[in-house]
Amino acid sequence: MSNDLALVTGDIYACRDAFLAVQAEPSLNFDREANFAIQILEANSYTLKVALQNRQAVIDAVTNIASIGLSLNPAKKQAYFVPRKGKICLDISYMGLMDLAMSTGSVRWGQAKLVYESDVFELNGVDQPPTHKSKPFSTDRGNVIGVYVVIKTADGDYLTHPMSMNEVIAIRDRSEAWKAYIKDNSKLCPWVTDPGEMTKKTCVKQAYKYWPKTDRLEKAIHYLNTESDEGLKLASVSDQPATDPALAQGWSSQAKAAGTVEALQAVWVSGLEAIKQSKDMVAYEQFKAVVNDRKTELEQALAKGAAA
């Protein structure tokens, strides 16, 4: 082991207590994560050089692993150490964000997929999985034209969020890393080395604002927003779809007034279409809850009538 690597290795092992104090995921093991960190630094002389320039940043990156609850294990592909702005930073992959969303209970299941020119893609509504037909083994699927994330909530509902490449590129172009690359092509950035990964991560971060929130997922998103120069920022409150209380109240009133399961189903279909157009997820959740409650009432009444 070189003297430089030994110096940083000592820093990493010295932060054991800090790691354990903020550890959010019980399955993480400090010695394993420390070893993964050392392997990353040992494998790349430039990364090690950057680590020596700001040794505190390495310690911060190790403790961030603990507080967010993701692993540097290369087999999991959840998180990495990368040199950025003269220091070592924790980088979270889109797979890491999805794993975090599932492990914390924000979602039951989810995946992000790229859509190519030769694919057939149809959005079936925000509350349904999309139709995506492709030839994955084709040698020429054309250019990537979009990306989507589909998840299943803890309640068993689907939420789908699509983005065109124009929307993704607009975010990429605001990235400090991309601007630096355009200014000096010798400075590679993740948008250049891993465009598919970055496209999926962009979509996950945009879709996240509609998912049930958990502290660890919030922390990971906040970390990326404040420490990353990828340009992956959530829309401001003013940019997000507005919530219209009258929308949910109007359709909920119709659902409550439905006298049969068939009539309720008709209200559900019409109301869902109207809410889907507005992309008002608060109205959707409220309307769905009322419909489910009314359906239970009608089914119970029907069962009592049949028994009598």
N, C-alpha and C positions, 0 to 999 in steps of 0.2 A: 504494500500500500504506500502510495506517495505521501510526502509530508502534507501536501495541500489537501488530499482526500482525508488524511488522518485528522486534520484540523477541523474540517466540516463534519466528519463523522462524530468527533467529540461533541460538537455543538448539538447535533441531532440527538444523541443519547442523553445529553444533559437536560433535554426538555421532556423527559419521561413524565415527571410529576405534572407539568402543565398539560401534557397530552391526556393523562388520566383524569385530570380535574375537569376537562371540558368534553370528555368522550361521550358522544351521543348514541353510538351503536355498540352494544355490548359484545358483538362478535368480532369487532376490530381488536387486533393484538398489536401492542406497541412495538415489540421486537420485530414482528414481520413487516410492519409498515416502515419502520426505520431501515430495515434491510432493503426493502423495495426502493426507498429514497436514495440510499447509498448506491445501489445498482444503477439508478438513473444517472447520478453524477459521475460514477466511474466510467460509464459507457460513452460519455461525450465530454471531451476536453473543454469545449467552449462553455458548456453548461456548468462545469466545475469552476471555470474561470469566473463566470458571472456570479456563482454562489459565493466565491471568496470576496467579491467586491461588496457584497451586502449580506453578511452572515446572519444577521437578525431576520432577514427576509426568509431564509431557509427555515429557521425556527418557526416563524409565523406560518409558513406553508404547511409544516408538519402538524401544528396545532389546529390549523383550519381543516385538515383531513379529519381530525378527531371530532371537532365541533359539528361538522356537516354530516359525518358518518359514512363517507365513501372510502374506497380502498385504492391504493396505488398498484395493486396486483395487476400486472399486465394482461393476465388471462381474462380479467373481468372488464377491462377497458372502460372503467368508470371515471378515472381521474389521472392526471399526469402532472409532472413538474416541468415547466417550460421557462426559458429565459425571456424576460419581457421588460423593457424599459430599465435595463441595467440591474435587474434582480430576478430571483427565482420566484415564480408565481404558481399557485395551484390552478390548473385548468380542468374544468369539468366537462366531460363529453356529453352528447345528447343521450347516450346510453346510461350515463351516470344519473342524469336528471330523471330519466324514465324509471330506472331502478329505485331511485329515491322516492319518486311519486308512489310507486307500488309498495315499497317496504314500509312507508309511513302511513299507508291507508288512504292517501289522497285519491288514488284510483286503484281499481282491481286489476286492470290489464291495459296495456297500451303499446302502440308501435308508431314509428315514423317511416314514411316511404317516399321515395322520389318517383315522379311521374315523367316518363319519356314521351317523345313525339309519337312513337309507334304504339303506345299504350292506349287502352280505352278506359277513360276515367269519367265517372258520373257521381256527382254529389247527390245523395238521397235525403238531404236535410241534415241539420246540425245534430239531430237526436238519433241518427241512424248511421251504421257503417257505410262507407261509400262502395260503389262498384268499381273495382280496379282489375282489369284484365291485361296481362302482359305476357311477353315471351322472354322469360328471364335468361334463357340460354342463347338468345339471339346475339350475334356479333355486331349488329347495327340496329340499335333501338332509337337512334337519333339523339338529339340534344335533350337535356333535362328542361322541361317546361313548367314544372311545378313541384310542390311537395305537400304532404298532408300528415296530420297526426290524428289518430283515432284512439279513443280510450273508452273503457267501460268503468262507470262509477261504482261505488260500493253498493248502490241501490240496483245495479244491473242495467242502468241506462247507458247508451252510447253518446259520446260527444265527438264530433268531427270538426277539425279546423284545417281548411286548405289555404295555401298561399301560392300565387303565381310567381314565376321567377323574377318578374318585374318588381314585385313587392319585396322579394328577398334581396335583390340587387340594390334597391333603394336603401335598405338597412346596411348592406355591405359598404355602400359608398359613403356612409356617415362614419364608418369605422376608422379610428386613428391608425390601426394597423394597416388597413387598405390604403389610406392616404400616404402613409410612410412608404409603402411598396410602390405606389405610383410615382412618388417623388424620387425614390432610389430603388431600382429594380433588384439591387443586390440584397435588400432586406426582405427576405421571405416572410410571409405571414400565413396564419392558418387558412385564410380565404384562398390562398394560392396552393398550399400543400395539401389541404383537405377540404376541397370545396363541397363535396357531398355531405361530409360531417357537419360543416358549418351551416349548410342549407337546412339540414334536419334540426340542428340546435336552434336556429332562428325560429323555425315553425313551432318547436316545443315551447320556447319562451313566450311566443305570442299566444299560443293556445292555453298556456298555464293560467292566464287571468280568469278563465272560465271554470277552472277546476276547484274542488274543495281544497281549502288551504290547510297546510300543516307547518309547524314551526321550522322543521329542518329543511323542507322544500323552500319555504320563504327565505331562510338563511342562505341557501345555495344560490337562489336567484338574486338576492341582494348582493352577495359576494361578486357574482359575475357582473352585475350592473355597476358596482363601485370599483372593483379591482381590475376588470378586464377592459381592454381597448378594442374589443371585437365589434362594438357598435350594437350589441344585442340588448337594447333597452326596451323596457315595457312602454307601451303608450302611456301618456299622462292621463290623468283622470278625465280631462276635457276631451281627449281623443277617443275614449272608450265609449261604446254604445250607451246611450242614455237609458235609464230605467223609467218606464211609464206606468205608474200605479194603476191608472184607469184601464190599461190594456189587460192586466191580470184580473182586475175586479170585474170587468165586463164579461169576460169569457168564463170566469169562475161562477158568476151569477147564473149564467145560462146552464152551466154544468149542474149546479145545485137544483135548478128548476126542472131538469130532465126527469121524465116520469118512467122511462124504461131504459134498459141497458142499451138497446138499439139507438134510442134518441141521444143517450149520453155519448155513444161512439161517434155519432154524427157531429155533435158539438166538439168532441175531442179532435176530430180530423180538421174541421174548419178553424178551430181556435189555434191548433198547432201550426197550420199554414200561415195564419196571420202573425203569430209570434215569431215564427221562423224568419219571416221577411224583416222583422225589426231587429233580430239577433239579440233580443232582450232575455238574457238567461235568468234573471231574477223573476220575470213574469212567467217564464217557462216552468221554473221550479214550483212557483205558487200555484199555477194552473194545474200542473200535474198532480200535486198533492190533493187539491179539491176533487179532481176527477177520480182519483183512486179511492178517496173516502166515499164519494157518492156511489161509485160502482159497488163497493162493499155493502153500503146500505141497501141498494136495489137488489143485490143478489141475496142478502139475508131476508128481505121482505118476500122475495120470490120463493125462497126455500120454506118460509113459514106458511105461505099460501098453499104450497104443494102439500105440506104436511097436514094442513087442516082439511 
